[in-house]
Amino acid sequence: MLQFRNISKAYHGHIALDDLSCSVERGATTVLIGPSGCGKSTILKLITGLIRPDSGCITIDGRGIAADAINGLRRRIGYVIQDGGLFPHLNAQENVTLMAGYLSWHPDRIRDRLLELGRLVRFPETLLQRFPMELSGGQQQRISLMRALMLDPDLLLLDEPLGALDPMIRYDLQRELKDIFRALNKTVLLVTHDMGEAAYFGKDIIMLRNGRLVQQGHLQALLDNPAEQFVAEFIQAQRGHWLLLDRDNNR
């Protein structure tokens, strides 16, 4: 569904992405992983057209990301960022339904979709009138996910969506997100620096370092045949955490 061909991007002389080529499979969850500053978030900004590559091409369904078609493209993409990015002056329902109202959806359609998504992410209808500051961190992330899914996008981007949550809430949401991804059968690209999350969610893992692709493949391939010493060291450094999640995943 998503293809990167020789993508390079620099900020004020600092290389963020260096001749990156990789692909994202339709209907699967692909994970971008690597240390801070390796280019993960830059990739998501390029996909959504927030920034442009210095060189190379990104295609979605075989089509390039054209500047004059970016608004239509963004309606096919759901985007969840680390802190949720909710508008503080809008309540939960208004945050979720903002774009649907802008696109003049019928009120009944908006209501049906809102309730459907609430059931999917287990967000109580009784809390929809609360403002973000009145919600817990986990509840805010559920609202962010509902907002990202409201227009039924083809592609879902998640940039460290659970990174700001405490460990117990994060663990519960990881399991719930896994079920949601499986139920929706959507193309998901998830950014994390946590090997446990990558192992738990990703059918395919793209490992980055200093803006370049180090290795792409299933976790077992990275374990058995690391492309370089960095891959083995990165996995080993977080081995205890990802083994815990992998055990839960295989129950």
C-alpha positions as CSV (number, residue, x, y, z in Angstrom):
1,M,0.0,0.0,0.0
2,L,2.8,2.4,0.9
3,Q,6.2,2.6,-0.8
4,F,9.2,4.7,-0.1
5,R,11.8,5.0,-2.8
6,N,15.2,6.6,-2.1
7,I,13.8,9.2,0.4
8,S,16.1,11.8,1.8
9,K,15.4,14.6,4.1
10,A,17.6,17.1,6.0
11,Y,16.9,19.9,8.4
12,H,19.4,22.7,8.4
13,G,22.1,20.4,7.2
14,H,21.2,17.6,9.7
15,I,20.2,14.4,7.9
16,A,16.9,13.0,9.1
17,L,16.5,10.4,6.4
18,D,19.2,9.0,4.2
19,D,18.2,7.3,0.9
20,L,15.4,5.3,2.6
21,S,13.6,2.6,0.6
22,C,11.0,0.3,2.2
23,S,7.4,-0.7,1.9
24,V,4.3,-1.2,4.0
25,E,1.9,-4.1,3.4
26,R,-1.8,-3.5,3.0
27,G,-4.0,-4.8,5.9
28,A,-1.1,-5.5,8.2
29,T,0.6,-3.7,11.1
30,T,4.1,-2.5,10.4
31,V,6.3,-1.0,13.1
32,L,8.9,1.7,12.7
33,I,11.5,1.4,15.5
34,G,14.8,2.8,16.4
35,P,16.5,5.2,18.9
36,S,15.4,8.8,19.3
37,G,16.3,10.9,16.3
38,C,16.5,8.1,13.8
39,G,13.8,9.5,11.5
40,K,10.6,7.7,12.6
41,S,8.4,10.8,13.1
42,T,9.8,12.4,10.0
43,I,8.4,9.5,7.9
44,L,4.9,10.1,9.3
45,K,5.1,13.8,8.5
46,L,6.2,13.0,5.0
47,I,3.2,10.6,4.5
48,T,0.7,13.2,5.6
49,G,2.3,15.9,3.5
50,L,3.3,18.1,6.5
51,I,6.8,18.2,5.0
52,R,8.2,17.3,1.6
53,P,11.2,15.1,0.9
54,D,14.4,16.6,-0.5
55,S,14.6,13.7,-2.9
56,G,12.9,10.4,-3.6
57,C,9.2,9.5,-3.9
58,I,6.5,8.2,-1.6
59,T,3.5,6.5,-3.2
60,I,0.2,5.4,-1.7
61,D,-1.7,2.8,-3.8
62,G,0.9,3.5,-6.5
63,R,0.2,7.3,-6.6
64,G,2.6,10.0,-5.5
65,I,1.7,12.5,-2.8
66,A,0.8,15.5,-4.9
67,A,0.5,18.9,-3.2
68,D,-2.8,19.7,-4.9
69,A,-4.4,16.5,-3.7
70,I,-3.1,16.5,-0.1
71,N,-6.4,17.4,1.6
72,G,-8.2,14.4,0.0
73,L,-5.3,12.2,0.9
74,R,-5.4,13.2,4.5
75,R,-9.0,12.2,4.8
76,R,-7.9,8.6,4.0
77,I,-5.3,8.7,6.8
78,G,-6.0,8.5,10.6
79,Y,-3.2,10.0,12.7
80,V,-2.6,9.6,16.5
81,I,0.2,11.3,18.2
82,Q,1.9,10.7,21.6
83,D,0.0,13.1,23.8
84,G,-3.3,12.7,21.9
85,G,-3.4,16.1,20.4
86,L,-6.9,16.8,21.5
87,F,-8.4,20.3,21.3
88,P,-8.8,21.4,24.9
89,H,-11.7,23.7,24.2
90,L,-13.8,20.9,22.6
91,N,-15.3,18.0,24.6
92,A,-14.7,14.4,23.7
93,Q,-17.6,14.1,21.3
94,E,-16.7,17.3,19.5
95,N,-13.1,16.2,19.1
96,V,-14.1,12.9,17.6
97,T,-16.8,14.3,15.2
98,L,-15.0,17.6,14.1
99,M,-14.1,16.5,10.6
100,A,-17.3,14.6,10.0
101,G,-19.2,17.8,10.8
102,Y,-16.9,19.8,8.5
103,L,-17.6,17.4,5.7
104,S,-21.4,17.8,6.3
105,W,-22.2,14.3,7.4
106,H,-25.8,13.8,8.4
107,P,-26.2,14.0,12.2
108,D,-27.6,10.4,12.3
109,R,-24.6,9.1,10.5
110,I,-22.3,11.0,12.8
111,R,-24.1,9.7,15.9
112,D,-24.1,6.1,14.7
113,R,-20.4,6.2,13.9
114,L,-19.6,7.8,17.2
115,L,-21.4,5.1,19.2
116,E,-19.8,2.4,17.0
117,L,-16.3,3.7,17.7
118,G,-17.1,4.1,21.4
119,R,-17.9,0.4,21.6
120,L,-14.8,-0.5,19.6
121,V,-12.4,1.3,21.9
122,R,-14.5,0.8,25.1
123,F,-15.1,4.4,25.8
124,P,-18.3,5.0,27.8
125,E,-21.0,7.1,26.2
126,T,-21.5,8.9,29.5
127,L,-18.0,10.5,29.2
128,L,-18.5,12.0,25.7
129,Q,-19.4,15.4,27.1
130,R,-16.3,15.7,29.2
131,F,-13.4,17.9,28.1
132,P,-9.8,16.5,27.7
133,M,-8.6,17.8,31.0
134,E,-11.4,15.9,32.7
135,L,-10.3,12.6,31.2
136,S,-7.5,10.2,32.2
137,G,-4.5,9.7,30.0
138,G,-5.9,6.4,28.8
139,Q,-9.3,7.9,28.1
140,Q,-7.7,10.7,26.1
141,Q,-5.9,8.2,23.9
142,R,-9.1,6.3,23.3
143,I,-10.7,9.6,22.1
144,S,-7.7,10.3,19.9
145,L,-8.0,6.8,18.3
146,M,-11.8,7.4,17.8
147,R,-11.0,10.7,16.1
148,A,-8.4,9.1,13.9
149,L,-10.9,6.3,12.9
150,M,-14.0,8.6,12.5
151,L,-13.8,8.9,8.7
152,D,-12.9,5.2,8.3
153,P,-9.4,5.8,6.9
154,D,-7.5,3.4,4.7
155,L,-4.3,4.0,6.6
156,L,-3.7,4.5,10.4
157,L,-0.6,6.2,11.6
158,L,0.3,6.1,15.3
159,D,3.3,8.1,16.6
160,E,4.3,6.7,20.0
161,P,0.6,6.6,21.0
162,L,1.2,5.0,24.4
163,G,4.6,6.6,25.3
164,A,3.2,9.1,27.8
165,L,1.1,6.6,29.8
166,D,2.0,4.9,33.0
167,P,3.1,1.2,32.7
168,M,-0.2,-0.5,33.8
169,I,-2.4,1.6,31.6
170,R,0.0,1.2,28.7
171,Y,0.0,-2.6,29.1
172,D,-3.8,-2.7,29.1
173,L,-4.1,-0.4,26.0
174,Q,-1.5,-2.5,24.2
175,R,-3.7,-5.5,24.5
176,E,-6.8,-3.6,23.5
177,L,-5.1,-2.0,20.5
178,K,-4.0,-5.4,19.3
179,D,-7.6,-6.6,19.3
180,I,-8.8,-3.4,17.5
181,F,-6.2,-3.7,14.8
182,R,-7.2,-7.3,14.2
183,A,-10.9,-6.4,14.1
184,L,-10.5,-3.5,11.7
185,N,-8.1,-5.3,9.3
186,K,-6.6,-1.9,8.3
187,T,-3.1,-0.9,7.2
188,V,-1.4,0.4,10.4
189,L,2.0,2.1,10.6
190,L,3.1,2.4,14.3
191,V,6.1,4.3,15.5
192,T,7.9,3.2,18.8
193,H,11.3,3.0,20.3
194,D,10.1,0.1,22.5
195,M,11.1,-3.4,21.2
196,G,8.3,-4.9,23.3
197,E,5.7,-3.0,21.4
198,A,7.3,-3.7,18.1
199,A,7.3,-7.5,18.8
200,Y,3.8,-7.4,20.1
201,F,2.1,-5.4,17.3
202,G,4.3,-5.8,14.2
203,K,3.9,-8.3,11.5
204,D,6.8,-6.5,9.9
205,I,9.4,-4.4,11.6
206,I,11.4,-1.6,10.0
207,M,14.5,-0.7,12.1
208,L,16.1,2.7,11.6
209,R,19.3,4.2,12.7
210,N,20.6,7.7,11.9
211,G,18.0,8.1,9.2
212,R,18.8,5.0,7.2
213,L,17.1,1.6,7.0
214,V,19.1,-1.0,8.9
215,Q,16.8,-4.0,8.5
216,Q,13.2,-4.8,7.6
217,G,11.4,-8.1,8.4
218,H,9.6,-10.2,11.0
219,L,11.0,-10.2,14.6
220,Q,12.3,-13.7,14.2
221,A,14.3,-12.7,11.1
222,L,15.9,-9.8,13.1
223,L,16.7,-12.2,15.9
224,D,18.2,-15.0,13.8
225,N,19.9,-12.9,11.1
226,P,20.6,-9.4,12.3
227,A,21.9,-7.2,9.5
228,E,24.5,-5.6,11.7
229,Q,25.6,-5.6,15.3
230,F,23.4,-2.7,16.1
231,V,20.2,-4.8,15.5
232,A,21.4,-7.5,17.9
233,E,22.4,-5.0,20.6
234,F,19.1,-3.0,20.3
235,I,17.0,-6.1,20.7
236,Q,19.1,-7.5,23.5
237,A,18.9,-4.2,25.5
238,Q,15.1,-4.6,25.7
239,R,14.8,-8.3,25.7
240,G,13.1,-8.8,29.0
241,H,10.3,-6.4,28.1
242,W,9.5,-7.8,24.7
243,L,9.6,-11.4,25.9
244,L,6.9,-10.4,28.4
245,L,4.7,-9.0,25.7
246,D,5.5,-11.8,23.3
247,R,4.3,-14.4,25.9
248,D,1.0,-12.5,26.3
249,N,0.7,-12.3,22.5
250,N,1.0,-16.1,22.2
251,R,-1.4,-17.1,24.9
